[in-house]
């Protein structure tokens, strides 16, 4: 397994994030690719600058993040534009040599008769088939639903859809055991996040949590009182057995450090890099 980091978590430019990742001795970076300094609208010149910077620092792109925020693909009226944007991010991923685009897609209903299920399935099926045609997997980030619900949804698509497994999201929000989730989702895991946390309220509604995120972004998510994100090793993710499970299923991809909270996220990410090196 290889260790990466999300450049945006450094709270600086992507260029600085890439250099800091190299200084930490990591193998790759994940980059947000929806809007701003790194997006499908990049000029050819800027693309070449990023490619050279990555090569000079001996880094690869572990994945692009195609998360557009809001309600993901829950709303039919939003989906035509989101589907087209996702396709452009898939094309950008190909240009940068990665075969993974990660994203939050909204809250998958456990009940397949819920109208929202079909709306989301139609959108992800179209995105997945496009990604598959380009040799890319659109990886749904774990979070608002149990692993079995996510598995059933992925199996209802027609390919090109996989999993970006974030063990902390399971631990903090749904109460899903992350080790068990590895075995349930084993055939579809193409990328993972390294994050830790603890559930504080077992009665919290995951749909409410992720709809707060949809309306208010990360700040609203961090304001939720039902859980807390913590530095890696200080939360309730069972790292020893989680890494063991990933090894047992043959996962050899990226463990990508993510830190969205805390007073000193850069220090926490440096500690995370050292922590996980002792586990793999």
MARVORO-463651 format. One record per residue: x, y, z of N, C-alpha, C, O in turn; residue number from 1; residue in one letter. Coordinates in pm, whole numbers. Layout:
N
     n.px     n.py     n.pz    ca.px    ca.py    ca.pz     c.px     c.py     c.pz     o.px     o.py     o.pz   pos   code
        X        Y        Z        X        Y        Z        X        Y        Z        X        Y        Z   NUM      A
...
***
This chain:
280
     n.px     n.py     n.pz    ca.px    ca.py    ca.pz     c.px     c.py     c.pz     o.px     o.py     o.pz   pos   code
       84     -120        0        0        0        0       88      125        0      200      125       50     1      X
       34      231      -57      106      357      -70       35      466       11      -86      459       31     2      X
      110      564       56       54      671      137       48      799       55      145      837      -10     3      X
      -68      864       58      -86      991      -10     -147     1093       84     -166     1067      203     4      X
     -177     1210       30     -237     1316      111     -319     1407       20     -287     1422      -98     5      X
     -424     1466       75     -506     1560       -1     -442     1698        6     -426     1753      115     6      X
     -407     1754     -109     -335     1881     -108     -415     1993      -43     -357     2079       23     7      X
     -547     1992      -59     -629     2100       -4     -622     2108      148     -644     2214      206     8      X
     -591     1997      212     -588     1995      359     -473     2077      416     -473     2110      535     9      X
     -375     2111      332     -266     2196      378     -309     2343      390     -236     2425      445    10      X
     -427     2375      338     -479     2512      343     -384     2611      275     -366     2724      320    11      X
     -323     2565      167     -234     2651       89     -259     2622      -57     -362     2563      -91    12      X
     -170     2660     -144     -188     2632     -286     -161     2485     -315      -95     2416     -237    13      X
     -211     2438     -429     -181     2300     -469      -30     2282     -488       25     2177     -456    14      X
       35     2385     -540      180     2376     -560      251     2352     -428      338     2266     -418    15      X
      214     2429     -326      276     2412     -194      240     2277     -135      323     2213      -70    16      X
      115     2234     -156       74     2104     -104      154     1991     -165      190     1896      -95    17      X
      180     2000     -294      260     1896     -361      401     1893     -304      456     1785     -279    18      X
      460     2010     -283      596     2015     -228      600     1961      -85      695     1892      -47    19      X
      499     1993       -6      495     1944      133      475     1793      137      532     1725      223    20      X
      394     1740       44      376     1595       37      509     1526        8      539     1421       66    21      X
      587     1584      -80      718     1528     -113      810     1534        9      885     1439       34    22      X
      805     1643       83      889     1657      203      856     1552      308      942     1512      386    23      X
      728     1508      309      686     1406      405      721     1265      356      698     1167      427    24      X
      777     1256      237      816     1126      184      700     1041      138      705      918      144    25      X
      592     1107       90      474     1035       47      484      999     -101      571     1047     -173    26      X
      391      914     -144      397      864     -282      302      936     -376      322      933     -498    27      X
      198     1000     -320      100     1061     -409       18     1169     -343       25     1190     -222    28      X
      -61     1237     -425     -151     1340     -376     -288     1323     -440     -300     1281     -555    29      X
     -390     1355     -363     -524     1366     -419     -556     1514     -429     -527     1591     -338    30      X
     -617     1555     -541     -641     1697     -567     -790     1719     -597     -849     1647     -677    31      X
     -848     1820     -531     -985     1860     -566     -984     1919     -707     -899     2001     -741    32      X
    -1080     1876     -788    -1074     1910     -931    -1209     1959     -984    -1245     1932    -1098    33      X
    -1281     2031     -901    -1412     2078     -946    -1407     2222     -996    -1451     2251    -1107    34      X
    -1354     2312     -914    -1342     2453     -951    -1211     2507     -897    -1138     2437     -826    35      X
    -1181     2630     -930    -1065     2695     -873     -937     2668     -949     -937     2656    -1071    36      X
     -826     2660     -874     -693     2653     -935     -666     2523    -1009     -577     2517    -1094    37      X
     -742     2418     -976     -721     2290    -1044     -858     2238    -1084     -937     2196     -999    38      X
     -886     2240    -1212    -1018     2201    -1259    -1010     2168    -1407     -906     2190    -1469    39      X
    -1118     2118    -1466    -1115     2089    -1610    -1089     2211    -1696    -1059     2198    -1815    40      X
    -1101     2331    -1639    -1078     2453    -1716     -931     2493    -1720     -896     2597    -1776    41      X
     -844     2412    -1663     -701     2441    -1666     -652     2460    -1809     -693     2388    -1899    42      X
     -565     2557    -1829     -504     2576    -1960     -402     2464    -1985     -355     2400    -1892    43      X
     -371     2441    -2111     -271     2340    -2146     -137     2371    -2081      -66     2281    -2036    44      X
     -104     2499    -2075       23     2540    -2013       24     2507    -1865      124     2456    -1813    45      X
      -86     2536    -1796      -91     2510    -1652      -89     2360    -1623      -29     2316    -1526    46      X
     -155     2282    -1708     -151     2137    -1691       -8     2087    -1696       33     2004    -1614    47      X
       67     2137    -1792      207     2093    -1805      290     2136    -1684      379     2063    -1642    48      X
      260     2252    -1628      331     2297    -1508      305     2202    -1391      397     2164    -1319    49      X
      178     2163    -1374      145     2069    -1265      211     1934    -1289      265     1874    -1195    50      X
      207     1886    -1410      268     1755    -1440      417     1757    -1411      471     1662    -1356    51      X
      484     1866    -1448      628     1877    -1421      654     1883    -1272      748     1821    -1222    52      X
      572     1959    -1200      589     1970    -1055      573     1834     -987      650     1799     -898    53      X
      475     1758    -1030      454     1624     -974      573     1534    -1005      622     1463     -917    54      X
      619     1537    -1128      733     1453    -1168      859     1492    -1093      933     1405    -1047    55      X
      885     1622    -1081     1005     1670    -1012     1005     1631     -865     1111     1619     -803    56      X
      885     1611     -809      875     1574     -667      846     1426     -646      813     1382     -536    57      X
      860     1348     -754      841     1202     -748      706     1163     -689      696     1072     -607    58      X
      603     1233     -733      468     1207     -686      377     1172     -802      397     1217     -915    59      X
      275     1091     -773      170     1065     -869       39     1117     -810       31     1147     -691    60      X
      -62     1127     -893     -196     1164     -845     -268     1036     -805     -295      950     -890    61      X
     -299     1022     -677     -369      902     -630     -513      901     -679     -568      795     -711    62      X
     -573     1019     -684     -712     1033     -729     -741     1181     -746     -676     1265     -684    63      X
     -837     1212     -829     -895     1346     -829    -1024     1341     -748    -1094     1240     -747    64      X
    -1054     1451     -680    -1180     1460     -608    -1279     1537     -693    -1257     1654     -725    65      X
    -1387     1471     -730    -1488     1534     -812    -1611     1575     -735    -1719     1590     -792    66      X
    -1596     1594     -605    -1708     1629     -518    -1755     1772     -546    -1678     1867     -530    67      X
    -1879     1786     -585    -1933     1919     -617    -2015     1978     -504    -2078     2083     -520    68      X
    -2015     1911     -388    -2088     1965     -275    -2238     1954     -291    -2287     1882     -379    69      X
    -2310     2026     -207    -2455     2023     -214    -2510     1885     -186    -2458     1811     -103    70      X
    -2616     1850     -258    -2685     1724     -234    -2638     1612     -328    -2710     1515     -350    71      X
    -2518     1627     -382    -2467     1522     -468    -2557     1501     -588    -2587     1594     -663    72      X
    -2599     1376     -606    -2686     1341     -719    -2828     1308     -673    -2898     1230     -738    73      X
    -2870     1367     -561    -3002     1337     -506    -3115     1405     -582    -3229     1357     -579    74      X
    -3087     1515     -650    -3193     1597     -709    -3187     1589     -861    -3088     1628     -923    75      X
    -3293     1539     -921    -3296     1517    -1065    -3268     1645    -1143    -3201     1642    -1247    76      X
    -3320     1756    -1094    -3304     1882    -1169    -3159     1930    -1171    -3120     2006    -1260    77      X
    -3079     1885    -1074    -2938     1926    -1069    -2847     1835    -1152    -2735     1873    -1186    78      X
    -2894     1716    -1182    -2804     1612    -1231    -2750     1629    -1372    -2635     1592    -1395    79      X
    -2824     1683    -1468    -2762     1699    -1600    -2631     1777    -1596    -2532     1737    -1658    80      X
    -2629     1888    -1524    -2506     1968    -1514    -2399     1895    -1436    -2281     1902    -1470    81      X
    -2439     1825    -1330    -2341     1753    -1249    -2281     1634    -1324    -2163     1603    -1308    82      X
    -2361     1569    -1403    -2312     1455    -1482    -2208     1504    -1584    -2103     1443    -1600    83      X
    -2239     1614    -1652    -2145     1666    -1751    -2016     1713    -1685    -1907     1693    -1739    84      X
    -2027     1774    -1568    -1907     1818    -1495    -1824     1698    -1453    -1701     1701    -1459    85      X
    -1891     1592    -1409    -1820     1471    -1367    -1743     1410    -1485    -1630     1364    -1469    86      X
    -1805     1409    -1600    -1737     1354    -1719    -1610     1433    -1751    -1508     1375    -1788    87      X
    -1616     1564    -1735    -1498     1646    -1761    -1387     1617    -1659    -1268     1619    -1693    88      X
    -1426     1589    -1535    -1326     1556    -1433    -1265     1420    -1462    -1145     1401    -1440    89      X
    -1344     1327    -1511    -1291     1197    -1553    -1186     1216    -1662    -1080     1155    -1658    90      X
    -1216     1302    -1759    -1119     1329    -1866     -991     1389    -1810     -881     1356    -1855    91      X
    -1004     1477    -1711     -887     1539    -1648     -805     1433    -1574     -682     1437    -1575    92      X
     -874     1339    -1509     -804     1231    -1440     -716     1152    -1537     -602     1119    -1506    93      X
     -771     1122    -1653     -694     1049    -1754     -569     1127    -1791     -461     1070    -1805    94      X
     -584     1259    -1808     -469     1342    -1845     -360     1338    -1739     -241     1349    -1771    95      X
     -399     1322    -1612     -301     1323    -1504     -263     1183    -1456     -201     1167    -1351    96      X
     -302     1082    -1533     -252      948    -1508     -311      876    -1389     -251      782    -1338    97      X
     -428      920    -1345     -495      847    -1237     -622      783    -1289     -689      837    -1378    98      X
     -656      668    -1234     -778      599    -1278     -887      603    -1172     -977      518    -1171    99      X
     -880      702    -1082     -980      715     -975    -1027      859     -964     -946      952     -959   100      X
    -1159      877     -961    -1221     1005     -925    -1314      977     -809    -1405      894     -821   101      X
    -1292     1043     -696    -1376     1020     -578    -1482     1129     -567    -1463     1240     -615   102      X
    -1593     1094     -502    -1698     1193     -482    -1798     1146     -377    -1820     1026     -360   103      X
    -1859     1242     -308    -1979     1215     -230    -2098     1225     -325    -2103     1315     -408   104      X
    -2192     1134     -315    -2304     1136     -409    -2436     1172     -343    -2539     1176     -411   105      X
    -2436     1198     -213    -2560     1219     -141    -2589     1098      -53    -2502     1015      -31   106      X
    -2710     1089       -5    -2748      981       87    -2829      876       11    -2940      904      -35   107      X
    -2774      757       -2    -2843      648      -72    -2952      593       20    -2922      548      130   108      X
    -3077      593      -23    -3183      536       61    -3165      384       74    -3131      316      -22   109      X
    -3188      334      193    -3183      188      213    -3298      120      139    -3285        9       89   110      X
    -3411      189      132    -3530      138       63    -3522      174      -85    -3528      291     -121   111      X
    -3508       74     -170    -3492      100     -313    -3619      158     -377    -3612      209     -489   112      X
    -3732      150     -309    -3855      208     -364    -3862      359     -342    -3948      426     -398   113      X
    -3772      412     -261    -3765      556     -241    -3731      622     -375    -3634      582     -439   114      X
    -3807      721     -421    -3781      782     -552    -3639      835     -568    -3585      837     -679   115      X
    -3579      876     -459    -3443      930     -466    -3343      823     -511    -3241      855     -572   116      X
    -3372      698     -481    -3280      589     -518    -3263      585     -669    -3151      578     -719   117      X
    -3373      589     -743    -3366      581     -889    -3298      704     -948    -3220      694    -1042   118      X
    -3327      821     -891    -3262      944     -938    -3111      931     -927    -3038      964    -1021   119      X
    -3063      883     -813    -2920      868     -791    -2863      757     -877    -2754      771     -933   120      X
    -2936      647     -888    -2887      534     -967    -2874      571    -1114    -2775      535    -1178   121      X
    -2970      642    -1167    -2963      682    -1307    -2839      769    -1332    -2768      751    -1432   122      X
    -2815      863    -1242    -2700      953    -1258    -2568      878    -1248    -2479      898    -1330   123      X
    -2557      793    -1147    -2431      720    -1126    -2407      615    -1234    -2293      584    -1267   124      X
    -2515      560    -1288    -2500      465    -1397    -2441      534    -1520    -2350      481    -1584   125      X
    -2491      652    -1551    -2439      726    -1666    -2293      768    -1642    -2208      752    -1730   126      X
    -2266      822    -1525    -2129      863    -1493    -2035      743    -1491    -1922      750    -1541   127      X
    -2083      633    -1433    -2000      514    -1424    -1964      456    -1559    -1850      416    -1582   128      X
    -2061      450    -1648    -2034      396    -1781    -1935      484    -1857    -1850      433    -1930   129      X
    -1947      615    -1839    -1850      704    -1904    -1711      682    -1846    -1612      670    -1919   130      X
    -1704      676    -1712    -1575      653    -1648    -1513      521    -1694    -1394      514    -1724   131      X
    -1596      418    -1699    -1548      286    -1741    -1491      291    -1882    -1391      226    -1911   132      X
    -1554      367    -1970    -1507      377    -2109    -1371      445    -2117    -1300      430    -2217   133      X
    -1334      519    -2012    -1206      589    -2008    -1103      517    -1919     -993      567    -1898   134      X
    -1141      400    -1866    -1050      328    -1777    -1042      385    -1638     -943      365    -1568   135      X
    -1146      456    -1597    -1150      523    -1467    -1263      465    -1383    -1365      421    -1437   136      X
    -1246      465    -1252    -1352      427    -1159    -1399      551    -1084    -1318      624    -1028   137      X
    -1529      573    -1083    -1588      680    -1003    -1615      620     -865    -1705      539     -848   138      X
    -1536      663     -767    -1538      600     -635    -1623      679     -537    -1591      793     -503   139      X
    -1731      618     -492    -1821      680     -396    -1756      680     -258    -1714      575     -209   140      X
    -1746      797     -196    -1688      802      -62    -1789      752       40    -1905      793       40   141      X
    -1745      662      127    -1833      608      230    -1870      716      331    -1794      810      354   142      X
    -1987      700      391    -2028      798      490    -2169      781      541    -2188      733      652   143      X
    -2269      819      461    -2405      828      517    -2483      698      520    -2591      694      580   144      X
    -2433      592      459    -2509      467      458    -2420      351      505    -2297      360      502   145      X
    -2485      244      547    -2413      123      585    -2348       59      462    -2388       85      348   146      X
    -2248      -24      486    -2173      -85      377    -2261     -171      286    -2242     -171      164   147      X
    -2356     -242      344    -2442     -330      262    -2532     -248      170    -2560     -290       57   148      X
    -2577     -133      216    -2659      -45      133    -2577        8       16    -2625       12      -98   149      X
    -2455       49       44    -2367       98      -61    -2335      -12     -162    -2336       12     -283   150      X
    -2308     -132     -112    -2277     -244     -201    -2394     -272     -296    -2374     -290     -416   151      X
    -2515     -276     -242    -2632     -304     -325    -2648     -198     -433    -2685     -230     -546   152      X
    -2622      -73     -399    -2633       36     -495    -2530       19     -607    -2564       30     -725   153      X
    -2406       -7     -570    -2300      -24     -670    -2333     -141     -763    -2309     -133     -883   154      X
    -2386     -247     -707    -2420     -365     -789    -2536     -336     -884    -2553     -407     -983   155      X
    -2614     -233     -855    -2723     -194     -944    -2676     -105    -1059    -2749      -87    -1157   156      X
    -2555      -50    -1050    -2501       27    -1162    -2449      -71    -1267    -2460     -193    -1251   157      X
    -2394      -17    -1374    -2349     -104    -1483    -2198      -97    -1506    -2149     -115    -1617   158      X
    -2126      -71    -1396    -1981      -69    -1404    -1925       71    -1395    -1996      170    -1414   159      X
    -1796       79    -1364    -1728      207    -1353    -1751      279    -1222    -1705      392    -1204   160      X
    -1821      215    -1129    -1849      275     -998    -1787      188     -890    -1808       67     -887   161      X
    -1710      250     -800    -1645      176     -693    -1654      251     -561    -1747      329     -539   162      X
    -1556      226     -474    -1561      278     -337    -1431      350     -301    -1321      299     -325   163      X
    -1447      468     -244    -1339      536     -173    -1371      518      -25    -1458      587       28   164      X
    -1302      427       40    -1340      390      177    -1276      485      278    -1154      493      290   165      X
    -1362      557      349    -1321      645      457    -1368      581      587    -1487      590      620   166      X
    -1278      517      662    -1322      444      782    -1379      534      890    -1466      492      966   167      X
    -1330      659      897    -1380      750     1000    -1524      789      976    -1601      803     1071   168      X
    -1563      807      849    -1702      843      822    -1797      734      872    -1902      763      930   169      X
    -1760      609      848    -1839      499      902    -1842      505     1055    -1949      497     1116   170      X
    -1726      520     1116    -1713      516     1261    -1790      631     1328    -1856      612     1430   171      X
    -1779      750     1268    -1837      869     1331    -1987      883     1309    -2059      929     1397   172      X
    -2034      842     1191    -2170      880     1152    -2268      764     1152    -2376      775     1210   173      X
    -2233      653     1089    -2330      543     1079    -2312      437     1186    -2404      359     1213   174      X
    -2194      433     1247    -2166      327     1342    -2127      196     1275    -2111       93     1341   175      X
    -2111      199     1143    -2067       81     1069    -1923       48     1109    -1837      136     1108   176      X
    -1898      -78     1143    -1762     -120     1174    -1678     -115     1047    -1711     -180      948   177      X
    -1570      -37     1049    -1490      -16      928    -1419     -144      883    -1398     -164      764   178      X
    -1382     -228      977    -1316     -355      942    -1414     -445      867    -1381     -502      764   179      X
    -1535     -456      921    -1639     -535      854    -1667     -478      715    -1688     -553      620   180      X
    -1667     -345      703    -1696     -280      576    -1594     -319      469    -1629     -334      352   181      X
    -1469     -335      509    -1365     -376      413    -1403     -508      347    -1392     -523      226   182      X
    -1447     -602      428    -1481     -734      374    -1610     -729      291    -1622     -802      192   183      X
    -1703     -645      329    -1828     -634      253    -1803     -570      116    -1858     -614       15   184      X
    -1719     -467      114    -1699     -387       -8    -1572     -426      -84    -1531     -356     -176   185      X
    -1512     -536      -47    -1378     -573      -92    -1358     -571     -242    -1249     -537     -289   186      X
    -1459     -607     -318    -1442     -615     -463    -1450     -479     -531    -1428     -468     -652   187      X
    -1479     -374     -455    -1505     -244     -516    -1418     -132     -462    -1428      -18     -508   188      X
    -1332     -160     -364    -1248      -56     -304    -1131      -24     -396    -1049     -111     -426   189      X
    -1123      101     -440    -1015      142     -529     -928      253     -469     -823      286     -523   190      X
     -973      311     -358     -900      422     -296     -950      432     -153    -1064      396     -126   191      X
     -867      482      -62     -911      498       76     -862      630      132     -763      687       85   192      X
     -933      679      234     -888      796      310     -840      752      446     -890      654      503   193      X
     -743      824      498     -694      801      634     -746      914      722     -700     1028      713   194      X
     -841      880      805     -905      979      892     -956      904     1014     -984      784     1005   195      X
     -970      972     1125    -1013      905     1248    -1118      991     1317    -1130     1111     1289   196      X
    -1193      929     1406    -1295     1005     1477    -1372      917     1573    -1342      799     1592   197      X
    -1473      978     1634    -1553      906     1735    -1698      952     1727    -1725     1071     1711   198      X
    -1790      858     1737    -1932      892     1746    -1964      934     1888    -1923      868     1984   199      X
    -2037     1043     1902    -2076     1093     2033    -2223     1072     2063    -2264     1069     2179   200      X
    -2303     1056     1958    -2447     1039     1975    -2494      924     1887    -2502      937     1764   201      X
    -2524      811     1948    -2566      694     1872    -2703      711     1809    -2743      632     1723   202      X
    -2775      813     1850    -2910      836     1796    -2912      937     1682    -3019      969     1631   203      X
    -2795      988     1643    -2792     1086     1534    -2841     1022     1404    -2823      903     1382   204      X
    -2901     1102     1320    -2952     1056     1192    -2849     1089     1084    -2826     1207     1056   205      X
    -2787      987     1022    -2686     1014      919    -2737     1103      806    -2661     1182      750   206      X
    -2865     1090      771    -2920     1174      665    -2917     1321      707    -2883     1407      626   207      X
    -2952     1350      832    -2946     1487      881    -2803     1540      878    -2779     1656      843   208      X
    -2707     1454      915    -2567     1495      917    -2521     1536      778    -2462     1642      760   209      X
    -2549     1451      679    -2498     1478      545    -2578     1583      471    -2528     1645      377   210      X
    -2702     1605      512    -2775     1716      454    -2731     1849      515    -2740     1953      449   211      X
    -2683     1846      638    -2620     1966      696    -2493     1999      617    -2465     2116      590   212      X
    -2417     1896      582    -2297     1912      499    -2335     1968      362    -2265     2055      309   213      X
    -2444     1919      307    -2490     1967      176    -2523     2115      178    -2495     2186       81   214      X
    -2581     2161      287    -2625     2301      296    -2514     2394      341    -2509     2510      300   215      X
    -2424     2343      427    -2325     2433      487    -2181     2395      469    -2092     2463      522   216      X
    -2153     2287      396    -2016     2247      372    -1947     2189      493    -2012     2148      589   217      X
    -1814     2186      488    -1735     2124      594    -1756     2193      728    -1759     2127      832   218      X
    -1772     2325      728    -1793     2397      854    -1920     2348      924    -1921     2330     1046   219      X
    -2026     2328      847    -2151     2278      905    -2134     2134      953    -2190     2095     1055   220      X
    -2058     2057      877    -2033     1918      917    -1958     1913     1049    -1993     1836     1138   221      X
    -1855     1995     1062    -1776     1996     1184    -1854     2053     1303    -1817     2030     1418   222      X
    -1961     2126     1275    -2042     2182     1382    -2141     2080     1439    -2201     2105     1544   223      X
    -2157     1968     1372    -2247     1864     1423    -2196     1813     1557    -2076     1795     1576   224      X
    -2287     1790     1649    -2248     1750     1785    -2252     1599     1807    -2218     1551     1915   225      X
    -2292     1524     1704    -2305     1380     1722    -2177     1302     1703    -2173     1181     1728   226      X
    -2071     1371     1659    -1943     1303     1638    -1831     1405     1644    -1855     1526     1644   227      X
    -1708     1355     1648    -1592     1443     1645    -1482     1377     1561    -1451     1260     1579   228      X
    -1424     1455     1469    -1308     1408     1396    -1185     1429     1482    -1169     1535     1543   229      X
    -1098     1330     1486     -979     1335     1571     -854     1300     1490     -864     1238     1384   230      X
     -736     1338     1541     -613     1296     1473     -606     1143     1466     -656     1074     1554   231      X
     -543     1093     1362     -533      948     1344     -467      884     1465     -362      928     1512   232      X
     -530      777     1514     -479      706     1631     -546      748     1759     -530      681     1862   233      X
     -623      859     1756     -689      907     1877     -839      881     1876     -908      908     1974   234      X
     -889      828     1765    -1032      800     1754    -1061      652     1772     -982      580     1833   235      X
    -1174      607     1719    -1220      470     1743    -1200      376     1624    -1245      262     1628   236      X
    -1134      423     1519    -1102      331     1409     -999      230     1459     -897      268     1516   237      X
    -1027      103     1436     -937       -5     1478     -830      -22     1369     -843     -106     1281   238      X
     -725       59     1377     -629       66     1268     -556      -65     1242     -534     -101     1127   239      X
     -520     -136     1346     -447     -262     1326     -530     -361     1245     -482     -419     1148   240      X
     -653     -379     1286     -738     -476     1215     -790     -421     1082     -818     -497      989   241      X
     -802     -290     1073     -843     -230      946     -735     -252      840     -766     -294      729   242      X
     -612     -223      873     -502     -244      779     -486     -392      748     -459     -430      634   243      X
     -503     -476      849     -496     -621      827     -602     -665      727     -574     -746      638   244      X
     -722     -611      740     -830     -648      649     -799     -603      507     -821     -678      412   245      X
     -746     -482      492     -710     -434      358     -605     -525      295     -611     -555      176   246      X
     -510     -568      375     -407     -659      323     -468     -792      283     -432     -850      181   247      X
     -561     -841      364     -621     -973      337     -704     -973      209     -713    -1075      141   248      X
     -765     -860      176     -845     -857       51     -758     -823      -71     -806     -820     -184   249      X
     -629     -797      -45     -537     -770     -155     -536     -625     -201     -491     -597     -312   250      X
     -583     -534     -118     -580     -393     -156     -437     -343     -154     -367     -357      -54   251      X
     -393     -283     -265     -257     -233     -274     -256      -90     -327     -159      -46     -389   252      X
     -365      -18     -302     -375      118     -351     -332      220     -247     -248      192     -161   253      X
     -392      338     -256     -351      449     -171     -431      460      -41     -552      439      -37   254      X
     -357      492       64     -412      536      192     -386      686      195     -273      729      219   255      X
     -488      766      170     -469      909      150     -514      988      272     -631      985      309   256      X
     -420     1057      332     -446     1130      456     -539     1248      431     -521     1326      337   257      X
     -640     1258      518     -735     1369      512     -755     1423      653     -777     1345      747   258      X
     -748     1554      669     -775     1617      799     -856     1743      774     -805     1840      716   259      X
     -981     1743      818    -1072     1853      789    -1104     1937      912    -1183     2031      903   260      X
    -1043     1906     1025    -1075     1977     1148     -948     1992     1231     -839     1956     1186   261      X
     -964     2044     1352     -849     2057     1442     -782     2192     1431     -797     2264     1333   262      X
     -705     2226     1537     -638     2356     1543     -512     2361     1456     -472     2468     1410   263      X
     -450     2244     1434     -327     2241     1356     -330     2121     1262     -260     2022     1285   264      X
     -412     2129     1156     -427     2013     1067     -297     1970     1000     -278     1851      974   265      X
     -208     2065      972      -81     2028      908        2     1939     1001       56     1837      957   266      X
       11     1976     1127       83     1893     1224       16     1757     1237       85     1655     1244   267      X
     -116     1755     1240     -189     1628     1251     -161     1538     1131     -150     1416     1146   268      X
     -151     1598     1012     -124     1518      893       18     1463      893       42     1352      846   269      X
      112     1541      944      249     1493      956      256     1375     1053      325     1276     1027   270      X
      183     1386     1164      178     1276     1261      110     1154     1200      149     1040     1226   271      X
        8     1178     1118      -63     1069     1053       29      992      959       25      869      955   272      X
      112     1065      884      205     1000      793      300      909      869      325      796      826   273      X
      352      957      980      443      874     1060      370      757     1124      425      647     1134   274      X
      245      782     1169      166      677     1233      140      562     1139      160      446     1174   275      X
       95      594     1018       53      487      926      172      411      870      159      294      833   276      X
      286      475      863      407      406      814      443      288      905      504      191      860   277      X
      404      297     1032      435      187     1125      334       72     1113      355      -36     1168   278      X
      224       98     1040      116       -1     1032      119      -84      904       60     -192      898   279      X
      188      -33      801      184     -105      673      318     -167      637      330     -231      532   280      X
***
